[in-house]
Amino acid sequence: MGSGQKMAMVVALSIVMMTPAIALGATEKLTLKLGGNYCNFYLDDVTKALKKVAGVRHVSYNKAQDRVYVTGDSKTLKESDLINAIDAVKGSSWNCEAHSLH
């Protein structure tokens, strides 16, 4: 293999390694308003429910604003699926609700 071919392989490999978003697909970030009775005490349960939704990669919160931020694959991530997952998180005297910000 000549030096030109080696250089082309190094450049191609560098491009692939520097662009993980292309390999994983486009990323989308959705924000929802959280509500419900005592939901802010059960954010671990909310996170577990959201991570089961297709396309979810990362979940974070802004507790002061009652917001949940979900990052995931734009092709499979659907706001309605996230809302349904959060609305299903409940106990005997508490529940969580999610609301769209649009």
The 8 nearest C-alpha neighbors of each residue, nearest first, counted from 0:
[[1, 4, 2, 5, 3, 6, 8, 7],
 [0, 2, 4, 3, 5, 6, 7, 8],
 [1, 3, 5, 4, 6, 0, 7, 8],
 [4, 2, 6, 1, 5, 7, 0, 8],
 [3, 5, 7, 1, 6, 2, 8, 0],
 [6, 4, 2, 8, 7, 3, 9, 1],
 [5, 7, 9, 3, 4, 8, 2, 10],
 [8, 6, 4, 10, 5, 9, 11, 3],
 [9, 7, 11, 5, 6, 10, 12, 4],
 [10, 8, 6, 12, 7, 11, 13, 5],
 [9, 11, 13, 7, 8, 12, 6, 14],
 [12, 10, 8, 14, 13, 9, 7, 15],
 [11, 13, 9, 15, 14, 10, 8, 16],
 [14, 12, 10, 16, 11, 15, 9, 17],
 [13, 15, 17, 11, 12, 16, 10, 18],
 [16, 14, 12, 13, 18, 17, 11, 19],
 [15, 17, 13, 14, 18, 12, 19, 11],
 [16, 18, 14, 15, 13, 19, 12, 20],
 [17, 19, 20, 15, 16, 21, 14, 22],
 [20, 18, 22, 21, 23, 17, 16, 15],
 [21, 19, 23, 22, 18, 24, 25, 26],
 [22, 20, 24, 19, 23, 18, 25, 15],
 [21, 23, 19, 20, 24, 18, 15, 25],
 [24, 22, 20, 21, 19, 25, 72, 26],
 [25, 23, 21, 20, 22, 72, 26, 73],
 [24, 26, 73, 72, 20, 21, 27, 23],
 [25, 27, 72, 73, 71, 24, 70, 28],
 [26, 28, 73, 71, 70, 72, 29, 25],
 [27, 29, 70, 69, 71, 68, 30, 26],
 [30, 28, 69, 68, 70, 27, 31, 78],
 [31, 29, 68, 67, 69, 66, 28, 32],
 [30, 32, 99, 67, 66, 98, 100, 97],
 [31, 33, 66, 98, 97, 65, 99, 67],
 [34, 32, 97, 65, 66, 96, 31, 98],
 [35, 33, 96, 95, 97, 38, 32, 36],
 [34, 36, 95, 96, 94, 38, 37, 33],
 [35, 37, 93, 94, 38, 95, 34, 92],
 [38, 36, 39, 93, 40, 35, 94, 41],
 [39, 37, 95, 41, 40, 36, 35, 94],
 [38, 40, 41, 37, 42, 62, 65, 34],
 [41, 39, 38, 37, 42, 43, 44, 36],
 [42, 40, 38, 44, 43, 39, 45, 37],
 [41, 43, 45, 44, 39, 40, 46, 38],
 [44, 42, 46, 45, 41, 47, 40, 48],
 [43, 45, 47, 42, 41, 46, 48, 88],
 [46, 44, 42, 48, 43, 47, 85, 49],
 [45, 47, 43, 49, 44, 48, 42, 50],
 [46, 48, 44, 50, 45, 49, 43, 51],
 [49, 47, 45, 46, 51, 50, 84, 44],
 [50, 48, 46, 51, 52, 47, 45, 84],
 [49, 51, 47, 52, 48, 55, 46, 56],
 [52, 50, 49, 48, 53, 47, 55, 84],
 [53, 51, 49, 50, 55, 54, 80, 81],
 [54, 52, 55, 75, 76, 51, 50, 80],
 [53, 55, 72, 76, 75, 71, 52, 56],
 [56, 54, 71, 50, 53, 52, 57, 70],
 [55, 57, 71, 70, 54, 58, 50, 72],
 [56, 58, 70, 69, 55, 71, 59, 50],
 [57, 59, 69, 68, 70, 46, 60, 67],
 [60, 58, 68, 67, 69, 57, 61, 46],
 [61, 59, 67, 66, 62, 68, 58, 65],
 [60, 62, 66, 63, 64, 65, 67, 59],
 [63, 61, 65, 64, 60, 66, 39, 67],
 [62, 64, 61, 65, 66, 60, 39, 67],
 [63, 65, 62, 66, 61, 32, 33, 60],
 [66, 64, 62, 33, 63, 32, 61, 67],
 [67, 65, 32, 61, 64, 31, 33, 60],
 [66, 68, 60, 31, 30, 59, 61, 69],
 [69, 67, 30, 59, 58, 29, 60, 66],
 [70, 68, 58, 29, 28, 57, 30, 67],
 [71, 69, 28, 57, 27, 56, 55, 29],
 [72, 70, 55, 56, 54, 26, 27, 76],
 [71, 73, 54, 26, 74, 76, 75, 25],
 [72, 74, 27, 26, 76, 25, 75, 71],
 [73, 75, 72, 76, 25, 54, 24, 77],
 [76, 74, 54, 73, 72, 53, 77, 71],
 [77, 75, 54, 73, 72, 74, 71, 53],
 [78, 76, 80, 79, 75, 81, 73, 54],
 [77, 79, 81, 80, 82, 76, 29, 99],
 [78, 80, 82, 81, 77, 83, 84, 99],
 [81, 79, 83, 77, 78, 82, 84, 52],
 [80, 82, 78, 84, 79, 83, 85, 49],
 [81, 83, 79, 85, 97, 84, 80, 86],
 [84, 82, 86, 80, 81, 85, 79, 87],
 [85, 83, 81, 87, 82, 86, 48, 49],
 [86, 84, 82, 87, 88, 83, 45, 96],
 [85, 87, 96, 83, 88, 95, 84, 82],
 [86, 88, 84, 85, 89, 83, 95, 94],
 [89, 87, 85, 86, 95, 94, 45, 44],
 [90, 88, 94, 93, 95, 87, 91, 86],
 [89, 91, 93, 92, 94, 88, 95, 87],
 [90, 92, 93, 89, 94, 36, 88, 37],
 [93, 91, 90, 94, 36, 89, 37, 38],
 [94, 92, 36, 90, 37, 89, 91, 38],
 [95, 93, 89, 36, 35, 38, 90, 88],
 [96, 94, 35, 38, 86, 88, 34, 89],
 [95, 97, 86, 34, 35, 33, 85, 98],
 [98, 96, 33, 82, 32, 85, 34, 31],
 [97, 99, 32, 31, 100, 33, 96, 82],
 [98, 100, 31, 101, 32, 97, 30, 78],
 [99, 101, 31, 98, 32, 30, 29, 97],
 [100, 99, 98, 31, 30, 32, 29, 78]]
